[in-house]
């Protein structure tokens, strides 16, 4: 007598359309667009803005290869780090002033600050959407601590390189005008 064959257990994402992460993928792609547009407005920082797109491209790649756990965690941590850096440099204040100008019916006076405002709004949305997906799919699975620790390491190294690069780039740009 044969034992009945049990159907293999599907993972959370098997059999589901790729629509699951469309919101996060859209925001990551829009962040790439924002940083790419900044290369137009600040050509002297072309490589720096190009480097800023890498983490969002990585999130898109992780989503494509169904490594959602890592995409969600990095998608929460990277925008927090970016917002902290933008706040520390004063760009977030300039972004807020541009938004206030728009709400008062005035024209934008600094395109870079306005794009930073858009990027900041996208960063907040990325944090919210990634947290919602994480809570729905991975909360309580015992993977949070490990994923968080590794992701913090990745984000810290990434933004550490960015901060050092930016810090070293500023004197060069001031000297060149």
C-alpha positions in Angstrom: 0.0 0.0 0.0 1.4 3.3 -1.0 1.4 6.4 1.2 -0.4 9.3 -0.3 1.8 12.0 -1.8 1.6 15.3 0.0 1.6 18.3 -2.3 4.7 20.5 -1.7 4.0 23.4 0.6 4.0 26.7 -1.3 6.0 29.6 0.2 4.2 32.8 0.8 5.0 34.2 -2.6 4.7 31.2 -4.9 1.6 31.3 -7.0 1.2 35.0 -6.4 1.5 37.6 -9.2 4.4 40.0 -9.0 1.9 42.7 -8.0 2.7 42.0 -4.3 5.5 44.5 -4.1 4.5 47.0 -6.8 4.2 49.8 -4.3 7.7 49.4 -3.0 9.2 48.9 -6.5 7.4 52.0 -7.8 8.8 54.1 -4.9 12.3 52.7 -5.4 12.2 53.5 -9.1 10.9 57.0 -8.4 13.8 57.5 -6.0 16.2 56.5 -8.8 14.5 59.0 -11.1 14.8 61.8 -8.4 18.6 61.1 -7.9 19.0 60.9 -11.7 17.3 64.3 -12.2 19.6 65.7 -9.5 22.6 64.8 -11.7 21.2 67.3 -14.2 20.8 70.1 -11.7 24.2 69.4 -10.0 26.5 68.0 -12.6 29.5 68.5 -10.3 27.9 65.9 -8.0 27.1 63.4 -10.8 28.9 60.4 -9.4 27.6 61.1 -5.9 23.9 61.2 -7.1 24.6 58.1 -9.2 25.9 56.4 -6.1 22.8 57.3 -4.2 20.7 55.3 -6.7 22.6 52.1 -6.0 20.7 51.2 -2.8 17.3 51.7 -4.5 18.4 49.6 -7.5 19.5 46.9 -5.0 16.0 47.0 -3.5 14.5 46.6 -7.0 16.8 43.7 -7.7 16.0 42.0 -4.3 12.3 42.3 -5.1 12.8 40.9 -8.5 14.6 37.9 -7.1 12.0 37.4 -4.4 14.3 38.3 -1.6 11.6 40.4 0.0 12.8 40.0 3.5 16.0 41.9 2.7 14.3 44.4 0.4 11.8 45.3 3.1 14.4 45.7 5.9 16.8 47.7 3.7 13.8 49.6 2.4 13.0 50.7 5.9 16.6 51.5 7.0 18.1 53.2 4.0 15.5 56.0 3.8 15.9 56.6 7.6 19.7 57.0 7.1 19.2 59.2 4.1 16.7 61.4 5.9 19.2 61.7 8.8 22.0 62.7 6.4 19.8 65.2 4.6 18.6 66.7 7.8 22.2 67.0 9.1 23.3 68.8 5.9 20.4 71.3 6.1 18.9 70.2 2.8 15.8 69.0 4.5 15.1 72.5 5.8 15.5 73.9 2.4 13.2 71.3 1.1 10.6 72.2 3.6 10.9 75.9 2.6 10.2 75.0 -1.0 7.1 73.1 -0.1 5.9 76.1 2.0 6.5 78.3 -1.0 4.3 76.1 -3.1 1.6 76.0 -0.5 1.7 79.8 -0.5 1.2 79.9 -4.2 4.8 81.0 -4.9 7.2 79.5 -7.4 10.0 77.1 -6.5 13.2 79.1 -6.0 15.6 76.1 -5.7 15.0 73.1 -7.8 17.5 70.9 -5.9 15.7 71.6 -2.6 12.3 70.9 -4.3 13.5 67.5 -5.6 14.9 66.8 -2.1 11.4 67.4 -0.8 9.9 65.0 -3.3 12.6 62.4 -2.4 12.0 62.9 1.3 8.3 62.3 0.8 9.1 59.1 -1.2 11.5 58.1 1.6 8.7 58.3 4.2 6.4 56.3 1.9 9.1 53.7 1.4 9.5 53.3 5.2 5.7 53.0 5.7 5.1 50.5 2.9 8.1 48.3 3.7 7.1 48.3 7.4 3.5 47.3 6.4 4.8 44.5 4.2 7.3 43.3 6.8 4.6 43.2 9.5 2.2 41.3 7.2 4.7 38.8 5.9 7.6 38.3 8.4 6.5 39.5 11.8 6.8 36.7 14.3 8.8 34.4 12.1 12.0 34.8 14.1 13.9 36.4 11.3 13.7 40.0 12.4 16.9 40.2 14.5 19.2 38.6 12.0 17.7 40.5 9.1 17.9 43.8 11.0 21.5 43.3 12.1 22.8 42.4 8.6 20.7 45.2 7.0 22.0 47.8 9.5 25.5 46.7 8.6 24.9 47.0 4.9 23.2 50.4 5.2 25.9 51.7 7.6 28.7 50.7 5.2 26.8 52.1 2.2 26.0 55.5 3.8 29.4 55.6 5.5 31.1 55.5 2.1 28.6 58.1 0.9 29.3 60.4 3.8 33.1 60.1 3.5 32.9 60.6 -0.2 30.7 63.7 0.1 32.9 65.1 2.9 36.0 64.7 0.7 34.2 66.0 -2.4 33.1 69.3 -0.8 36.6 71.0 -0.6 37.3 70.0 -4.2 34.0 71.5 -5.4 34.6 74.7 -3.4 38.0 75.1 -4.9 36.7 74.5 -8.4 33.9 77.0 -7.9 
